[in-house]
Amino acid sequence: MVSLLDIIGPVMVGPSSSHTAGACRIALLARTLVGGQAEHARIELHGSFAKTGAGHGTDRALAGGLLGFAPDDERLRDSLDLAADAGVDLLFEHVKLRGAHHPNTVRITAKRGELQVVLVGSSLGGGRIVLTEIDGFPVDITGEYFTLVVEAHDKPGVVAAVTGALARDQVNVASMRVSRHHKGGEAIHIYELDEPASAKGLQSIRDLASVHMVRALDRVS
């Protein structure tokens, strides 16, 4: 089914929904995952992002997303200067990422204090995005749902404890996925939610002994 968004595209600043709106949304998720405004960000552009991104404003869109600007924010036009004014150190590089990546793909390594996150995201057109990797773990995050990202020790009962906390919070889980490198090591949980978890619900998950990190992502698509 073709939606109106597919025909006319998203409300945005910039000439290309793939190179600007999508890029901005990927960076907005990076900002949330690192817990706020990054102090340093290495931004590796792959494929079309590397070849034509500068002319389409991809660099400004990514900088603006890291500053917390939405795709339709007029400040995107000046986001590189605004990032410099805010003391955000941005390093842009053109790379060829290994594996089968969409042409409009970026890897962002964002640092804030002692916290660092590395994500890989692709802009699919019409402002739609997908995150395919977080900190080396495969994920599938579209930004169409409220999303909970949980990093935890891989052991029995963790999924039940997290979903139990969400149930007590009256939050419905639309989908979930757990990725791990090996049994008993570290794992990343992705919970797509029909409504956002409350502050109390999030804290109850953070208080679980096996949980190391919790990030709540708002919808961006």
N, C-alpha and C positions, 0 to 999 in steps of 0.2 A: 504494500500500500504506500502511495506517495503522499506525504503530508505537505501542508502549506509551507512549513519550514524548509522542506527539501526544494521547493520551487523558488521561494523568494529569499531564502537564507535568513540567518539570525540578525538581530539588531546589533550593530557593531561599528567600531571605528576601523577603517582600513579597506583596502581594495579586494581582499581575498578571505573568505571565511575559513579556508583551510590554513592559510598562513598567518592569520591574525586572530580570529575568534577562537579557533581551536588551540592555537599556541598559547593564548592568554589563559584559557581554561586549564591546560596542563600545568602551567606555572602557578595558577591559583591553588591547585591541589598540592604542588610542591611546597608552597608557603604554609599550608595547613599541616602537612606532614612533618615539617621541621619546627612547628610550634609557633610560627609568627614570621616576622620579617627577617630573612636571612642576612647575615653579615657578608658572606662570600657565596658565590655560586659559579660553578663551572658549567657552561652550557654547550653541549656537543651536538652540533646540527648534522643530520644525516640526510642523504638523498636530495629531494627537491628543496627541503629546508636549507640545505647548504648551498645549493646551486642558485636558487632564486629568492631565498628568504629575505635578503637585505632589501631588494627592490620592492618586496611586498610588505615590509614592516614587521617581519617575524621577530627580529631582535627587539624592537620596541614593544611588541605584544608580550614577549616572554618577560622582559624587564617589568612591564606594567603588572603582569600577573603576580610576579614576586613581590611587588609593592602593594598588592591587594586591590588593583583596579579591575573592574569588570570589563568585558569586551566592548561595551558601548560607552566607556568612560573617555571623555575628550582628552584627559591627561595622558592617554596612551601615546599621543603624538610627541610628547616631550619626556617620555618615561626614562630614556637613557640619561638625560640630564638630571631628572628628578632622583634617579637611583644614585647618581654620583653625589648629588647634594645631600642625600640621606646617609651617605657613607657606605652604600652597598657596593661591594667589589664584584664586578661581573667580568668573567672571562669567556669569550665566545670562541669556539673552535669548530672547524669543519672536519668531520670524521666519516669513516665508513664502518658502521656497526656490524658486528658479526651476526649471522643468523638471518632469517627471513623477516625483514622489517618493512613496514609500509614506507613509501617514499617520503612522507612528511613525518619524520620521527626525530625526537630529541631525547638526549639523556641529560638530566640535570642532577648535579651534585651540589646540594645546598647545605650550608653550615650556619648554625646559630649557637653561639656559645660552644658547649661541649657536644651538642647534638648535631648529627649529620644524617642526611637521607640521600639515597641515590635512587632515582626513578627513571624509567623509560616510558615515554608516552608517544602516541601517534595521533595525528589530526586526520580524520577520515573524510572530511568534507561537510559542508553545511553547518560547521561549528561542532560537529560530533567528534568525540575523542575516545581513546581507550588507553589506560595505563596497562602495560604488559609486564612490568617488573618493578619491584620495590626491594631495595637492599639485596639484590641478587635472587630474590624469590619470584617465581612466575605468578602473576596476578591477572585479573580481568576486571578492571574497574572502568565503567563508562561515565560516571558522574551523573547518571540519570536517577540514582537513588541516594538517599542519605546512606553513607557507608561508614562502617566501623572497621578500622584496621587495628588488629591486636597481634603483638609479637609476644610469644610465650614459649615456655619449655614444652616439648612434645611428650606428653604423658597422658594416661587415661584420665578422663573426667574433666579436662579443661573445657572442651566444647560444651559439655553439659552444664558446667558452671557458668559459662558466659551466656549461653542461651537461656538458662534459668534466671539469671539476673535481668536479661532483657524481657523475659516473660513477666517477672514481678514488676517491671517498669511499664508494662502494658505496651510494649513495642513489638510489632510483628516483623519477623524475618522473612524477606522475600527470597533470598538465596544466600548460600554460604559456601565457602571453599577454604580448605586448609592446604598449605604447601609447606614442604619440609625438604631438607637436603638428605637427611637420614633419620632413622628411627631413634627416638630418645634425645635428639638434638634440639635445635631451635626451629620454630615453626611460625608461619605468619597466617593469621586467620582474616578472612575478608567476609564481613556480614553486610549484605545490602538490606536496608530497612525501609519500611513503608512510612515511618515517621522517625524523627530524631530522638535519640535517647536523652533522658533528662540528666542534669548534672549529678543528681544522686545516683542514677543508674550507672553512669560512667564511672563514678567513684567506686561503686561496689565491684565493678569489673577490675579497676586498677588495684583494688585491695586484695585480689586473688593472689595467692602465694606464687603461682607459676607464671603470672603475667608480668612482663617487663615493660611494655609500652602500649598505650592506647591512644589512637587518634580518631576523632570524629570528623568526617568530611561532609560538608554540605553538598547539596546538588549543584552542579555547575552546567548541566546540559539542558 
